[in-house]
Amino acid sequence: MLVFATVAALSLSHEWGMSYAELIPYATPGFVAFGVCAVPAGWLADKWSRKAMMLIFYIGIGLSSIFTALAETPLQIAIGLLSIGLFAAIYHPVGLALVVQGRENTGVPLAINGILGNMGVACAALISGFLIDHAGWRSAFVWPGVVSIATGIAYAGLLYADRGEIAVEAYLRVKAKKAPDTIAMDRRLIARVFVIIFFSTAVGGLVFQSTTFALPKVFDERLAELAVSATLVGWYAFVVFAIAAFGQLVVGYLVDHYSVRSVFALVVALQVIFFASMLGSTGWSALGVSIAFMLVVFGQIPINDVLIGRITRTEWRSRVYAFRYIVSFSVMASSVPLIAWIHARWGFDSLFTVLSAAAACIFTSVLMLPRALSAKAHTGSDLQ
């Protein structure tokens, strides 16, 4: 999903004679599909098979990536990115439901899963920059596509070797209906938690997308003396994303052992501070502040997923995750033209001012979370 961010910033703008602000809106259809298609993907996974849906994910997103490499016009690349978004939509509602299935403490497992996901974010800039310099921008789509298809074939082989997995999955769902695994809460409190989850998801999606999508261009402008090639821009982005990914592990541990409300409030308060610190920063200071704000941006990722895991039944979980991510990715899609608009008129200082204000809004909403959401075992009756 983020290969295009590096390709647009470092290659296509020169090859196609278009500005960065003109190019990046073509990524919008893909991000819309990424969000909208999460709900049907979650529904199919709950009704059919999560593992089979993951197989479709691997093969579909790989073929779509290779197709995108064939684009000759902005419209064609938008169609390719739309196809990538369609299959990418499968992962979050289906994969996260598999991660938390049958687990009591979900913070660390979700964090480990998130770290690996964010290593993908990091590698998008690194590998894309390297391939652009050595083989052209099309290779930046071809090789990840080949790897994804190969992974899908290997995954299919594992499923065939253990054909009982589908039956086990069905058994676990029947068992889950008889064994409550969520926190007992008043309906009004549950409604309040869901409102806060979806609000923080929406605003957090804006923050996440703006930082991950724009960072290669931010480094291209603000690390001019440090990053003199596409490969070096990719390396700096990789280092920042790779270090920041481990923020999820820290937060995952904290939400398993301490109040989710307190941990959440701390994370977004730090976002407010670090985004404000980015104003006017260049060179090494910009690099250091970028590591700091990406640590807490990535650190926020598992928190809402932990909350959903604690207040929803397992047989509904894929669909609830799907609704969470349709909110997140719809906002993420709208943030792409927002980045282009702000950058074209005022530059990145204005974008970081907006992000600091957005984090402050999340902080206010988190203070309204009920204290009933402890970090201990999930006991009590399910959400009816």
C-alpha positions as CSV (number, residue, x, y, z in Angstrom):
1,M,0.0,0.0,0.0
2,L,2.9,2.4,0.7
3,V,5.1,1.6,-2.2
4,F,3.4,4.3,-4.3
5,A,4.2,6.9,-1.6
6,T,8.0,6.5,-2.3
7,V,7.5,6.0,-6.0
8,A,5.5,9.2,-6.3
9,A,7.9,11.2,-4.2
10,L,11.2,10.0,-5.8
11,S,10.5,8.8,-9.3
12,L,7.2,9.3,-11.0
13,S,7.1,13.1,-10.4
14,H,10.2,13.4,-12.6
15,E,9.3,10.7,-15.1
16,W,5.7,11.8,-15.7
17,G,6.3,15.5,-15.3
18,M,3.8,15.8,-12.4
19,S,4.2,17.4,-9.0
20,Y,4.0,15.3,-5.8
21,A,0.7,17.1,-4.9
22,E,-0.7,16.1,-8.3
23,L,0.3,12.5,-8.2
24,I,-0.6,11.3,-4.7
25,P,-4.4,11.7,-5.0
26,Y,-4.3,8.8,-7.4
27,A,-3.7,6.6,-4.4
28,T,-7.1,7.6,-2.9
29,P,-9.2,4.8,-4.6
30,G,-6.9,2.2,-3.2
31,F,-7.3,3.5,0.3
32,V,-11.1,3.8,-0.1
33,A,-11.2,0.1,-1.2
34,F,-8.9,-0.8,1.7
35,G,-11.5,0.5,4.1
36,V,-14.8,-0.2,2.4
37,C,-14.0,-3.8,1.5
38,A,-13.0,-4.7,5.1
39,V,-16.6,-5.3,6.1
40,P,-17.5,-7.9,3.5
41,A,-14.1,-9.5,4.1
42,G,-14.8,-9.8,7.8
43,W,-18.3,-11.1,7.2
44,L,-17.0,-13.8,4.8
45,A,-14.3,-14.8,7.2
46,D,-16.8,-15.2,10.1
47,K,-19.2,-17.1,7.9
48,W,-16.8,-19.2,5.8
49,S,-13.1,-19.4,6.8
50,R,-10.5,-17.0,8.1
51,K,-7.6,-19.1,6.8
52,A,-9.1,-19.4,3.3
53,M,-9.6,-15.6,3.2
54,M,-5.9,-15.2,4.1
55,L,-4.9,-17.3,1.1
56,I,-7.0,-15.1,-1.2
57,F,-5.3,-12.1,0.4
58,Y,-1.7,-13.3,-0.4
59,I,-2.4,-14.3,-4.0
60,G,-4.7,-11.4,-4.8
61,I,-2.5,-8.6,-3.5
62,G,0.5,-10.1,-5.2
63,L,-1.1,-10.3,-8.7
64,S,-2.5,-6.8,-8.2
65,S,1.0,-5.4,-7.4
66,I,2.4,-6.9,-10.5
67,F,-0.5,-5.5,-12.6
68,T,0.2,-2.0,-11.2
69,A,3.8,-2.2,-12.5
70,L,2.4,-2.3,-16.0
71,A,0.7,1.2,-15.7
72,E,1.5,3.8,-18.3
73,T,-0.8,6.6,-17.2
74,P,-2.0,8.0,-13.8
75,L,-5.4,6.5,-14.4
76,Q,-4.0,3.0,-14.9
77,I,-1.8,3.2,-11.8
78,A,-4.9,4.3,-9.9
79,I,-6.8,1.2,-11.1
80,G,-3.8,-1.0,-10.0
81,L,-3.7,0.7,-6.6
82,L,-7.5,0.1,-6.3
83,S,-7.0,-3.6,-6.9
84,I,-4.2,-3.7,-4.3
85,G,-6.5,-2.0,-1.8
86,L,-9.3,-4.5,-2.5
87,F,-7.2,-7.5,-1.5
88,A,-5.4,-5.6,1.3
89,A,-8.7,-5.0,2.9
90,I,-8.8,-8.7,3.9
91,Y,-5.9,-8.6,6.3
92,H,-6.9,-6.5,9.3
93,P,-10.4,-7.9,10.1
94,V,-9.3,-11.5,9.3
95,G,-5.7,-11.6,10.5
96,L,-6.3,-9.8,13.8
97,A,-9.2,-12.1,14.6
98,L,-6.9,-15.0,14.1
99,V,-4.2,-13.4,16.4
100,V,-6.6,-12.9,19.3
101,Q,-8.6,-16.1,18.9
102,G,-8.6,-18.2,22.1
103,R,-6.2,-15.8,23.9
104,E,-6.8,-14.2,27.3
105,N,-4.1,-11.5,27.3
106,T,-4.0,-10.0,23.8
107,G,-1.8,-6.9,24.1
108,V,1.6,-8.5,23.5
109,P,0.4,-10.9,20.7
110,L,-1.2,-7.9,18.9
111,A,1.9,-5.9,19.5
112,I,4.2,-8.6,18.0
113,N,1.9,-8.8,15.0
114,G,1.9,-5.1,14.7
115,I,5.7,-4.9,14.8
116,L,6.0,-7.2,11.9
117,G,3.3,-5.2,10.1
118,N,5.2,-2.0,10.7
119,M,8.4,-3.6,9.5
120,G,6.5,-3.9,6.2
121,V,5.8,-0.2,6.4
122,A,9.5,0.4,7.0
123,C,10.5,-1.9,4.1
124,A,8.2,-0.1,1.7
125,A,10.4,3.0,1.7
126,L,13.7,1.1,2.0
127,I,13.1,-1.5,-0.7
128,S,11.2,0.9,-3.0
129,G,14.0,3.4,-2.8
130,F,16.7,0.8,-3.5
131,L,14.7,-0.7,-6.5
132,I,14.0,2.7,-7.9
133,D,17.7,3.5,-8.0
134,H,18.8,0.2,-9.4
135,A,15.9,-1.2,-11.6
136,G,13.3,1.5,-12.0
137,W,10.0,2.2,-10.3
138,R,8.1,-0.7,-11.8
139,S,10.3,-3.2,-10.0
140,A,9.2,-1.7,-6.7
141,F,5.8,-3.2,-7.4
142,V,6.9,-6.4,-9.2
143,W,9.1,-7.9,-6.5
144,P,6.8,-7.5,-3.5
145,G,4.1,-9.0,-5.7
146,V,6.2,-12.0,-6.5
147,V,7.1,-12.5,-2.8
148,S,3.4,-12.3,-1.8
149,I,2.4,-14.9,-4.4
150,A,5.2,-17.2,-3.2
151,T,4.1,-16.7,0.4
152,G,0.5,-17.6,-0.6
153,I,1.6,-20.8,-2.3
154,A,3.6,-21.8,0.8
155,Y,0.6,-20.9,3.0
156,A,-1.7,-23.1,0.8
157,G,0.8,-25.9,1.2
158,L,0.7,-25.6,5.0
159,L,-3.1,-25.6,5.0
160,Y,-3.2,-28.7,2.7
161,A,-0.7,-30.5,5.0
162,D,-2.9,-29.9,8.0
163,R,-6.4,-30.2,6.5
164,G,-7.9,-30.5,10.0
165,E,-7.3,-26.8,10.6
166,I,-10.6,-25.7,9.1
167,A,-12.5,-28.2,11.3
168,V,-10.7,-27.0,14.4
169,E,-11.6,-23.4,13.5
170,A,-15.3,-24.3,13.3
171,Y,-15.1,-26.2,16.6
172,L,-13.5,-23.2,18.3
173,R,-16.3,-20.9,17.2
174,V,-19.0,-23.3,18.6
175,K,-17.0,-23.6,21.8
176,A,-16.6,-19.8,22.0
177,K,-20.4,-19.3,22.0
178,K,-20.6,-21.4,25.2
179,A,-17.7,-19.8,26.9
180,P,-17.8,-16.1,27.6
181,D,-14.5,-14.3,27.1
182,T,-15.3,-10.6,27.5
183,I,-15.6,-8.1,30.3
184,A,-19.0,-7.7,31.9
185,M,-20.1,-4.1,31.3
186,D,-23.3,-2.1,31.4
187,R,-24.7,-1.5,27.9
188,R,-24.3,2.3,28.2
189,L,-20.7,1.9,29.1
190,I,-20.2,-0.5,26.1
191,A,-21.8,2.1,23.8
192,R,-19.5,4.8,25.2
193,V,-16.4,2.6,24.7
194,F,-17.4,1.9,21.1
195,V,-18.0,5.6,20.4
196,I,-14.5,6.4,21.8
197,I,-12.9,3.5,19.8
198,F,-14.4,4.7,16.5
199,F,-13.6,8.3,17.2
200,S,-10.0,7.6,18.1
201,T,-9.8,5.2,15.2
202,A,-10.9,7.9,12.8
203,V,-8.6,10.6,14.1
204,G,-5.8,8.1,14.7
205,G,-6.1,7.0,11.0
206,L,-5.5,10.5,9.9
207,V,-2.4,10.7,12.1
208,F,-1.0,7.3,11.1
209,Q,-1.6,7.8,7.3
210,S,-0.2,11.3,7.3
211,T,3.0,10.3,9.1
212,T,3.7,7.1,7.2
213,F,2.7,8.3,3.8
214,A,4.4,11.7,4.0
215,L,7.6,10.7,5.8
216,P,9.7,9.9,2.7
217,K,8.8,13.3,1.2
218,V,9.5,15.0,4.6
219,F,13.0,13.4,4.6
220,D,13.5,14.4,1.0
221,E,13.0,18.0,2.0
222,R,14.3,18.2,5.5
223,L,17.3,15.8,5.4
224,A,18.6,17.2,2.1
225,E,22.2,17.2,3.3
226,L,21.9,13.7,4.8
227,A,19.8,11.9,2.2
228,V,21.1,12.6,-1.3
229,S,19.5,9.7,-3.2
230,A,16.3,7.7,-3.2
231,T,18.1,4.8,-1.5
232,L,19.3,7.0,1.4
233,V,15.8,8.5,1.8
234,G,14.5,4.9,1.9
235,W,17.1,3.9,4.5
236,Y,16.4,6.8,6.8
237,A,12.6,6.1,6.6
238,F,13.3,2.4,7.2
239,V,15.4,3.1,10.3
240,V,12.7,5.4,11.8
241,F,9.9,2.9,11.1
242,A,11.9,-0.1,12.3
243,I,12.8,1.5,15.6
244,A,9.3,2.9,16.1
245,A,7.6,-0.5,15.4
246,F,8.9,-1.7,18.8
247,G,6.8,1.0,20.5
248,Q,3.9,-1.4,20.0
249,L,5.6,-4.1,22.1
250,V,6.0,-1.7,25.0
251,V,2.4,-0.5,24.8
252,G,1.2,-4.1,24.3
253,Y,2.9,-5.1,27.6
254,L,1.5,-2.0,29.4
255,V,-2.1,-2.6,28.4
256,D,-1.9,-6.2,29.5
257,H,-0.6,-5.1,33.0
258,Y,-2.0,-1.6,33.6
259,S,-5.0,0.5,32.9
260,V,-5.8,0.9,29.2
261,R,-7.1,4.3,29.8
262,S,-3.9,5.6,31.4
263,V,-1.7,4.0,28.8
264,F,-3.8,5.4,26.0
265,A,-3.8,8.9,27.5
266,L,0.0,8.9,27.9
267,V,0.6,7.7,24.3
268,V,-1.6,10.5,22.7
269,A,-0.3,13.2,25.0
270,L,3.3,12.4,23.8
271,Q,2.0,12.6,20.2
272,V,0.8,16.2,20.9
273,I,4.3,17.2,22.2
274,F,6.4,15.5,19.5
275,F,4.3,16.7,16.6
276,A,4.7,20.3,17.9
277,S,8.4,19.7,18.3
278,M,8.7,18.9,14.5
279,L,7.9,22.5,13.5
280,G,10.9,24.0,11.9
281,S,13.1,21.0,12.5
282,T,15.7,19.9,9.9
283,G,18.7,17.6,9.7
284,W,19.5,15.4,12.7
285,S,16.9,17.1,14.9
286,A,14.2,16.3,12.4
287,L,15.4,12.7,12.3
288,G,15.3,12.4,16.1
289,V,11.9,14.0,16.5
290,S,10.6,11.7,13.7
291,I,11.7,8.6,15.6
292,A,10.0,10.0,18.7
293,F,6.6,10.7,17.1
294,M,6.6,7.5,15.1
295,L,7.2,5.5,18.3
296,V,4.0,6.8,19.8
297,V,2.0,6.7,16.5
298,F,2.9,3.0,16.1
299,G,2.4,2.5,19.8
300,Q,-1.2,3.5,19.6
301,I,-2.1,0.8,17.1
302,P,-2.7,-2.2,19.4
303,I,-4.8,-0.3,21.9
304,N,-8.1,-0.1,20.1
305,D,-7.7,-3.7,19.0
306,V,-7.2,-4.8,22.6
307,L,-10.4,-2.9,23.6
308,I,-12.4,-4.6,20.9
309,G,-11.1,-8.0,21.9
310,R,-12.2,-7.4,25.5
311,I,-15.8,-6.3,24.8
312,T,-16.9,-8.4,21.7
313,R,-17.6,-12.1,21.3
314,T,-15.3,-14.2,19.1
315,E,-17.9,-15.1,16.5
316,W,-18.5,-11.3,15.9
317,R,-14.9,-10.2,16.2
318,S,-13.9,-10.2,12.5
319,R,-16.9,-8.0,11.7
320,V,-16.3,-5.6,14.5
321,Y,-12.6,-5.3,13.5
322,A,-13.8,-4.7,10.0
323,F,-16.0,-1.8,11.0
324,R,-13.1,-0.4,13.0
325,Y,-10.8,-0.6,10.0
326,I,-13.4,0.7,7.5
327,V,-13.5,3.9,9.7
328,S,-9.7,4.0,9.9
329,F,-9.0,3.4,6.3
330,S,-11.7,5.7,5.0
331,V,-10.1,8.5,7.0
332,M,-6.7,7.4,5.7
333,A,-8.0,7.6,2.2
334,S,-9.2,11.2,2.7
335,S,-5.9,12.1,4.3
336,V,-4.0,11.5,1.1
337,P,-5.5,14.5,-0.8
338,L,-5.3,16.5,2.5
339,I,-1.5,15.9,2.6
340,A,-1.3,17.1,-1.0
341,W,-3.4,20.2,-0.3
342,I,-1.6,21.3,2.9
343,H,1.9,20.6,1.4
344,A,1.1,22.5,-1.8
345,R,-0.1,25.6,0.1
346,W,1.8,25.8,3.4
347,G,4.3,23.0,3.7
348,F,4.9,20.3,6.3
349,D,4.9,22.6,9.3
350,S,1.2,23.2,8.9
351,L,0.6,19.4,8.5
352,F,2.4,18.8,11.8
353,T,0.3,21.5,13.5
354,V,-2.9,19.7,12.3
355,L,-1.5,16.4,13.6
356,S,-0.7,17.9,17.0
357,A,-4.3,19.2,17.3
358,A,-5.7,15.8,16.2
359,A,-3.8,14.0,18.9
360,A,-5.1,16.5,21.4
361,C,-8.7,15.6,20.4
362,I,-7.9,11.9,20.9
363,F,-6.5,12.6,24.3
364,T,-9.7,14.4,25.4
365,S,-11.8,11.4,24.2
366,V,-9.6,8.9,26.0
367,L,-10.2,10.6,29.4
368,M,-13.9,9.6,29.0
369,L,-13.1,5.8,28.9
370,P,-14.7,3.9,31.8
371,R,-12.3,2.7,34.5
372,A,-14.0,-0.8,34.3
373,L,-11.6,-1.7,31.4
374,S,-8.9,-3.3,33.6
375,A,-5.8,-5.1,32.3
376,K,-6.8,-8.3,34.0
377,A,-8.4,-11.5,32.7
378,H,-11.6,-11.1,30.7
379,T,-14.3,-12.5,32.8
380,G,-18.1,-11.9,33.0
381,S,-20.9,-12.1,30.4
382,D,-20.5,-11.4,26.7
383,L,-21.9,-8.4,24.9
384,Q,-25.5,-9.4,24.1
